[in-house]
Amino acid sequence: MEYNRLPATLRWTDLPDPLRDSPITSRKKIEVPFSHSLPRFMMENKQAYTNELIQESYSFNRGDLEIVLSRYYHLPESPGRPIQHLPAWADLRPVDSAQKWMLNVKLNVAEDGQPEKLAKASEELMRNKAEFDKLFDFKVIDRRVFDTRIPPPAVIPGRGPP
């Protein structure tokens, strides 16, 4: 497959703010659409392919709120480029060995330089969290889980979800 011929989007997302006394984290996100040649552009800027993940997810919208249940799987290693075909489900290895689902409730704020809009979004998220507290036992997770610079463990062929 010629990846330089495919349309793609370059997405940069920073690490969440360090944990405070709040379940809300703020992350800046920048997306740059490319009609083609994204891999070539990345190589020219000294960026390299590292690895891939499969995200199994269910998304729901409630007004401006995006509710996502997801979990992630490692793909078998591929030498220096994305794999050509998806492997069998049994060859995927869960990122979380307990295979827990992660619930993310998101509210995107396009004008992130306006503190009043950020405060309003945080209030909206806290109102919704109060509703979800009746259904979920929320746990705080280490923000480094989202750090793509930390390599995943080696893939064990043939080991995947039961």
PyRosetta script that sets phi, psi and omega in degrees:
from pyrosetta import init, pose_from_sequence

init()
pose = pose_from_sequence("MEYNRLPATLRWTDLPDPLRDSPITSRKKIEVPFSHSLPRFMMENKQAYTNELIQESYSFNRGDLEIVLSRYYHLPESPGRPIQHLPAWADLRPVDSAQKWMLNVKLNVAEDGQPEKLAKASEELMRNKAEFDKLFDFKVIDRRVFDTRIPPPAVIPGRGPP")
pose.set_psi(1, 135.5)
pose.set_omega(1, 179.6)
pose.set_phi(2, -94.9)
pose.set_psi(2, 98.3)
pose.set_omega(2, -174.8)
pose.set_phi(3, -67.2)
pose.set_psi(3, -26.2)
pose.set_omega(3, 179.1)
pose.set_phi(4, -68.7)
pose.set_psi(4, -15.8)
pose.set_omega(4, -179.5)
pose.set_phi(5, -91.9)
pose.set_psi(5, -10.8)
pose.set_omega(5, -176.7)
pose.set_phi(6, -89.0)
pose.set_psi(6, 143.1)
pose.set_omega(6, 173.0)
pose.set_phi(7, -68.5)
pose.set_psi(7, 146.9)
pose.set_omega(7, -176.8)
pose.set_phi(8, -152.7)
pose.set_psi(8, 167.6)
pose.set_omega(8, 175.9)
pose.set_phi(9, -129.0)
pose.set_psi(9, 130.7)
pose.set_omega(9, 174.1)
pose.set_phi(10, -90.5)
pose.set_psi(10, 118.7)
pose.set_omega(10, -179.4)
pose.set_phi(11, -116.9)
pose.set_psi(11, 127.3)
pose.set_omega(11, 175.8)
pose.set_phi(12, -116.8)
pose.set_psi(12, 124.8)
pose.set_omega(12, 178.7)
pose.set_phi(13, -130.5)
pose.set_psi(13, 127.6)
pose.set_omega(13, -179.8)
pose.set_phi(14, -79.5)
pose.set_psi(14, 168.9)
pose.set_omega(14, 175.7)
pose.set_phi(15, -68.1)
pose.set_psi(15, 149.9)
pose.set_omega(15, 178.0)
pose.set_phi(16, -62.4)
pose.set_psi(16, 158.2)
pose.set_omega(16, 173.1)
pose.set_phi(17, -54.9)
pose.set_psi(17, 149.6)
pose.set_omega(17, 175.4)
pose.set_phi(18, -56.7)
pose.set_psi(18, 149.1)
pose.set_omega(18, -177.1)
pose.set_phi(19, -59.9)
pose.set_psi(19, 137.4)
pose.set_omega(19, 174.8)
pose.set_phi(20, -123.6)
pose.set_psi(20, -159.7)
pose.set_omega(20, 178.7)
pose.set_phi(21, -85.5)
pose.set_psi(21, 42.0)
pose.set_omega(21, -175.7)
pose.set_phi(22, -146.2)
pose.set_psi(22, 143.3)
pose.set_omega(22, 176.4)
pose.set_phi(23, -80.1)
pose.set_psi(23, -1.4)
pose.set_omega(23, -177.1)
pose.set_phi(24, -94.2)
pose.set_psi(24, 128.4)
pose.set_omega(24, 173.8)
pose.set_phi(25, -116.0)
pose.set_psi(25, 149.8)
pose.set_omega(25, -179.3)
pose.set_phi(26, -115.2)
pose.set_psi(26, 131.7)
pose.set_omega(26, 179.6)
pose.set_phi(27, -134.8)
pose.set_psi(27, 130.1)
pose.set_omega(27, 174.0)
pose.set_phi(28, -78.9)
pose.set_psi(28, 141.8)
pose.set_omega(28, 179.8)
pose.set_phi(29, -134.8)
pose.set_psi(29, 131.1)
pose.set_omega(29, 177.1)
pose.set_phi(30, -124.9)
pose.set_psi(30, 130.9)
pose.set_omega(30, 177.7)
pose.set_phi(31, -123.3)
pose.set_psi(31, 130.0)
pose.set_omega(31, 179.4)
pose.set_phi(32, -122.0)
pose.set_psi(32, 112.2)
pose.set_omega(32, -179.9)
pose.set_phi(33, -76.2)
pose.set_psi(33, 141.6)
pose.set_omega(33, 175.9)
pose.set_phi(34, -124.6)
pose.set_psi(34, 132.6)
pose.set_omega(34, 176.3)
pose.set_phi(35, -78.1)
pose.set_psi(35, -22.7)
pose.set_omega(35, 176.1)
pose.set_phi(36, -172.4)
pose.set_psi(36, 171.4)
pose.set_omega(36, 173.6)
pose.set_phi(37, 68.1)
pose.set_psi(37, 24.7)
pose.set_omega(37, 177.6)
pose.set_phi(38, -62.4)
pose.set_psi(38, -46.8)
pose.set_omega(38, 178.8)
pose.set_phi(39, -58.9)
pose.set_psi(39, -39.9)
pose.set_omega(39, 179.0)
pose.set_phi(40, -64.8)
pose.set_psi(40, -44.3)
pose.set_omega(40, 178.5)
pose.set_phi(41, -59.1)
pose.set_psi(41, -42.9)
pose.set_omega(41, -180.0)
pose.set_phi(42, -65.5)
pose.set_psi(42, -42.6)
pose.set_omega(42, 178.6)
pose.set_phi(43, -63.1)
pose.set_psi(43, -40.7)
pose.set_omega(43, 179.2)
pose.set_phi(44, -63.7)
pose.set_psi(44, -24.6)
pose.set_omega(44, 179.2)
pose.set_phi(45, -101.3)
pose.set_psi(45, 22.0)
pose.set_omega(45, 174.4)
pose.set_phi(46, 61.6)
pose.set_psi(46, 33.0)
pose.set_omega(46, 174.2)
pose.set_phi(47, -102.6)
pose.set_psi(47, 147.8)
pose.set_omega(47, -176.7)
pose.set_phi(48, -131.9)
pose.set_psi(48, 148.6)
pose.set_omega(48, 174.4)
pose.set_phi(49, -65.4)
pose.set_psi(49, 136.4)
pose.set_omega(49, 179.5)
pose.set_phi(50, -114.6)
pose.set_psi(50, -61.3)
pose.set_omega(50, -179.7)
pose.set_phi(51, -162.1)
pose.set_psi(51, 178.8)
pose.set_omega(51, -179.9)
pose.set_phi(52, -131.0)
pose.set_psi(52, 154.5)
pose.set_omega(52, 173.9)
pose.set_phi(53, -132.1)
pose.set_psi(53, 152.8)
pose.set_omega(53, 171.3)
pose.set_phi(54, -105.2)
pose.set_psi(54, 130.7)
pose.set_omega(54, 176.7)
pose.set_phi(55, -108.1)
pose.set_psi(55, 120.7)
pose.set_omega(55, 171.9)
pose.set_phi(56, -95.7)
pose.set_psi(56, 121.3)
pose.set_omega(56, -174.9)
pose.set_phi(57, -148.2)
pose.set_psi(57, 157.3)
pose.set_omega(57, 173.8)
pose.set_phi(58, -128.2)
pose.set_psi(58, 122.4)
pose.set_omega(58, -177.1)
pose.set_phi(59, -114.5)
pose.set_psi(59, 141.7)
pose.set_omega(59, 178.6)
pose.set_phi(60, -136.3)
pose.set_psi(60, 149.0)
pose.set_omega(60, 175.7)
pose.set_phi(61, -119.0)
pose.set_psi(61, 140.3)
pose.set_omega(61, 176.5)
pose.set_phi(62, -135.9)
pose.set_psi(62, 93.6)
pose.set_omega(62, -172.3)
pose.set_phi(63, 65.4)
pose.set_psi(63, -128.3)
pose.set_omega(63, 178.7)
pose.set_phi(64, -84.2)
pose.set_psi(64, -5.5)
pose.set_omega(64, -177.7)
pose.set_phi(65, -82.0)
pose.set_psi(65, 135.9)
pose.set_omega(65, 173.8)
pose.set_phi(66, -111.8)
pose.set_psi(66, 123.8)
pose.set_omega(66, -178.8)
pose.set_phi(67, -112.9)
pose.set_psi(67, 122.1)
pose.set_omega(67, -175.0)
pose.set_phi(68, -129.0)
pose.set_psi(68, 124.5)
pose.set_omega(68, 169.7)
pose.set_phi(69, -102.0)
pose.set_psi(69, 126.0)
pose.set_omega(69, -176.8)
pose.set_phi(70, -150.2)
pose.set_psi(70, 161.5)
pose.set_omega(70, 168.5)
pose.set_phi(71, -149.5)
pose.set_psi(71, 158.6)
pose.set_omega(71, -170.4)
pose.set_phi(72, -121.8)
pose.set_psi(72, 152.6)
pose.set_omega(72, 179.7)
pose.set_phi(73, -132.7)
pose.set_psi(73, 142.6)
pose.set_omega(73, 173.4)
pose.set_phi(74, -81.9)
pose.set_psi(74, 142.0)
pose.set_omega(74, 172.6)
pose.set_phi(75, -91.0)
pose.set_psi(75, 156.9)
pose.set_omega(75, 173.6)
pose.set_phi(76, -57.9)
pose.set_psi(76, 149.2)
pose.set_omega(76, -178.4)
pose.set_phi(77, -57.1)
pose.set_psi(77, 143.0)
pose.set_omega(77, 172.5)
pose.set_phi(78, -129.4)
pose.set_psi(78, 134.6)
pose.set_omega(78, -173.5)
pose.set_phi(79, -73.9)
pose.set_psi(79, 94.9)
pose.set_omega(79, 170.2)
pose.set_phi(80, 75.7)
pose.set_psi(80, 4.7)
pose.set_omega(80, 178.7)
pose.set_phi(81, -158.5)
pose.set_psi(81, 160.7)
pose.set_omega(81, 178.5)
pose.set_phi(82, -59.3)
pose.set_psi(82, 150.7)
pose.set_omega(82, 179.9)
pose.set_phi(83, -72.4)
pose.set_psi(83, 154.0)
pose.set_omega(83, -176.2)
pose.set_phi(84, -77.8)
pose.set_psi(84, -37.5)
pose.set_omega(84, -176.0)
pose.set_phi(85, -135.2)
pose.set_psi(85, 147.8)
pose.set_omega(85, 176.7)
pose.set_phi(86, -68.0)
pose.set_psi(86, 138.3)
pose.set_omega(86, 179.2)
pose.set_phi(87, -77.9)
pose.set_psi(87, 172.7)
pose.set_omega(87, 174.7)
pose.set_phi(88, -62.8)
pose.set_psi(88, 148.9)
pose.set_omega(88, -178.9)
pose.set_phi(89, -54.1)
pose.set_psi(89, -37.5)
pose.set_omega(89, -178.6)
pose.set_phi(90, -65.0)
pose.set_psi(90, -20.1)
pose.set_omega(90, -179.8)
pose.set_phi(91, -87.4)
pose.set_psi(91, -5.5)
pose.set_omega(91, 176.8)
pose.set_phi(92, -83.8)
pose.set_psi(92, 144.6)
pose.set_omega(92, 178.8)
pose.set_phi(93, -119.8)
pose.set_psi(93, 126.6)
pose.set_omega(93, -178.0)
pose.set_phi(94, -62.6)
pose.set_psi(94, 141.8)
pose.set_omega(94, 175.2)
pose.set_phi(95, -64.2)
pose.set_psi(95, -41.9)
pose.set_omega(95, 177.1)
pose.set_phi(96, -100.6)
pose.set_psi(96, 114.7)
pose.set_omega(96, -175.8)
pose.set_phi(97, -60.9)
pose.set_psi(97, -23.2)
pose.set_omega(97, 177.6)
pose.set_phi(98, -83.0)
pose.set_psi(98, -6.1)
pose.set_omega(98, 179.0)
pose.set_phi(99, 55.1)
pose.set_psi(99, 40.1)
pose.set_omega(99, 177.7)
pose.set_phi(100, -75.0)
pose.set_psi(100, 151.1)
pose.set_omega(100, 174.6)
pose.set_phi(101, -87.6)
pose.set_psi(101, 148.2)
pose.set_omega(101, 177.3)
pose.set_phi(102, -112.0)
pose.set_psi(102, 132.6)
pose.set_omega(102, 177.0)
pose.set_phi(103, -103.5)
pose.set_psi(103, 123.2)
pose.set_omega(103, 174.4)
pose.set_phi(104, -120.3)
pose.set_psi(104, 129.6)
pose.set_omega(104, 173.7)
pose.set_phi(105, -114.4)
pose.set_psi(105, 119.8)
pose.set_omega(105, -172.0)
pose.set_phi(106, -120.7)
pose.set_psi(106, 148.1)
pose.set_omega(106, 171.4)
pose.set_phi(107, -137.7)
pose.set_psi(107, 113.3)
pose.set_omega(107, -178.8)
pose.set_phi(108, -83.1)
pose.set_psi(108, 135.0)
pose.set_omega(108, 176.9)
pose.set_phi(109, -117.9)
pose.set_psi(109, 109.9)
pose.set_omega(109, -177.0)
pose.set_phi(110, -71.2)
pose.set_psi(110, -38.7)
pose.set_omega(110, -179.1)
pose.set_phi(111, -94.9)
pose.set_psi(111, 71.6)
pose.set_omega(111, -174.0)
pose.set_phi(112, -73.6)
pose.set_psi(112, -3.9)
pose.set_omega(112, 177.1)
pose.set_phi(113, -88.2)
pose.set_psi(113, 2.8)
pose.set_omega(113, -179.3)
pose.set_phi(114, -109.7)
pose.set_psi(114, 101.8)
pose.set_omega(114, -174.7)
pose.set_phi(115, -55.5)
pose.set_psi(115, -33.6)
pose.set_omega(115, -179.1)
pose.set_phi(116, -66.2)
pose.set_psi(116, -33.8)
pose.set_omega(116, 177.3)
pose.set_phi(117, -71.2)
pose.set_psi(117, -38.1)
pose.set_omega(117, 176.7)
pose.set_phi(118, -65.1)
pose.set_psi(118, -41.1)
pose.set_omega(118, 178.9)
pose.set_phi(119, -64.7)
pose.set_psi(119, -41.5)
pose.set_omega(119, 178.6)
pose.set_phi(120, -62.9)
pose.set_psi(120, -41.5)
pose.set_omega(120, 178.7)
pose.set_phi(121, -64.8)
pose.set_psi(121, -41.0)
pose.set_omega(121, 178.2)
pose.set_phi(122, -62.8)
pose.set_psi(122, -41.8)
pose.set_omega(122, 177.4)
pose.set_phi(123, -61.3)
pose.set_psi(123, -42.7)
pose.set_omega(123, 178.8)
pose.set_phi(124, -62.2)
pose.set_psi(124, -42.3)
pose.set_omega(124, 178.6)
pose.set_phi(125, -64.6)
pose.set_psi(125, -40.6)
pose.set_omega(125, 179.3)
pose.set_phi(126, -66.2)
pose.set_psi(126, -36.6)
pose.set_omega(126, 175.7)
pose.set_phi(127, -61.8)
pose.set_psi(127, -42.3)
pose.set_omega(127, 179.5)
pose.set_phi(128, -71.3)
pose.set_psi(128, -33.9)
pose.set_omega(128, 177.8)
pose.set_phi(129, -60.8)
pose.set_psi(129, -38.7)
pose.set_omega(129, 179.5)
pose.set_phi(130, -59.1)
pose.set_psi(130, -37.0)
pose.set_omega(130, 176.8)
pose.set_phi(131, -69.4)
pose.set_psi(131, -42.5)
pose.set_omega(131, -178.9)
pose.set_phi(132, -70.1)
pose.set_psi(132, -25.5)
pose.set_omega(132, 179.0)
pose.set_phi(133, -57.3)
pose.set_psi(133, -26.8)
pose.set_omega(133, 179.2)
pose.set_phi(134, -71.9)
pose.set_psi(134, -20.9)
pose.set_omega(134, -174.5)
pose.set_phi(135, -110.1)
pose.set_psi(135, -29.4)
pose.set_omega(135, -171.5)
pose.set_phi(136, -123.4)
pose.set_psi(136, 148.4)
pose.set_omega(136, 172.9)
pose.set_phi(137, -99.5)
pose.set_psi(137, 97.3)
pose.set_omega(137, -174.9)
pose.set_phi(138, -73.7)
pose.set_psi(138, 135.4)
pose.set_omega(138, 176.6)
pose.set_phi(139, -120.6)
pose.set_psi(139, 142.5)
pose.set_omega(139, 175.7)
pose.set_phi(140, -84.1)
pose.set_psi(140, 132.1)
pose.set_omega(140, 177.8)
pose.set_phi(141, -115.2)
pose.set_psi(141, 153.8)
pose.set_omega(141, 179.8)
pose.set_phi(142, -64.1)
pose.set_psi(142, 130.7)
pose.set_omega(142, -176.9)
pose.set_phi(143, -65.5)
pose.set_psi(143, -18.2)
pose.set_omega(143, 178.8)
pose.set_phi(144, -67.9)
pose.set_psi(144, -12.4)
pose.set_omega(144, 175.3)
pose.set_phi(145, -56.9)
pose.set_psi(145, -31.3)
pose.set_omega(145, -177.5)
pose.set_phi(146, -86.8)
pose.set_psi(146, -1.7)
pose.set_omega(146, -175.8)
pose.set_phi(147, -80.5)
pose.set_psi(147, 110.1)
pose.set_omega(147, -178.4)
pose.set_phi(148, -73.1)
pose.set_psi(148, -8.4)
pose.set_omega(148, 178.9)
pose.set_phi(149, -78.8)
pose.set_psi(149, -15.3)
pose.set_omega(149, 178.6)
pose.set_phi(150, -86.1)
pose.set_psi(150, 117.7)
pose.set_omega(150, -175.5)
pose.set_phi(151, -68.1)
pose.set_psi(151, 145.8)
pose.set_omega(151, 176.5)
pose.set_phi(152, -73.8)
pose.set_psi(152, 160.4)
pose.set_omega(152, 176.3)
pose.set_phi(153, -65.2)
pose.set_psi(153, 159.5)
pose.set_omega(153, -179.7)
pose.set_phi(154, -60.5)
pose.set_psi(154, 143.7)
pose.set_omega(154, -179.6)
pose.set_phi(155, -80.7)
pose.set_psi(155, 135.1)
pose.set_omega(155, 177.0)
pose.set_phi(156, -103.2)
pose.set_psi(156, 109.5)
pose.set_omega(156, -177.2)
pose.set_phi(157, -57.5)
pose.set_psi(157, 139.7)
pose.set_omega(157, 176.8)
pose.set_phi(158, 82.3)
pose.set_psi(158, -2.6)
pose.set_omega(158, 179.9)
pose.set_phi(159, -107.4)
pose.set_psi(159, 122.5)
pose.set_omega(159, -178.3)
pose.set_phi(160, -155.5)
pose.set_psi(160, -160.2)
pose.set_omega(160, -180.0)
pose.set_phi(161, -62.1)
pose.set_psi(161, 143.8)
pose.set_omega(161, 178.9)
pose.set_phi(162, -67.5)
pose.dump_pdb("model.pdb")
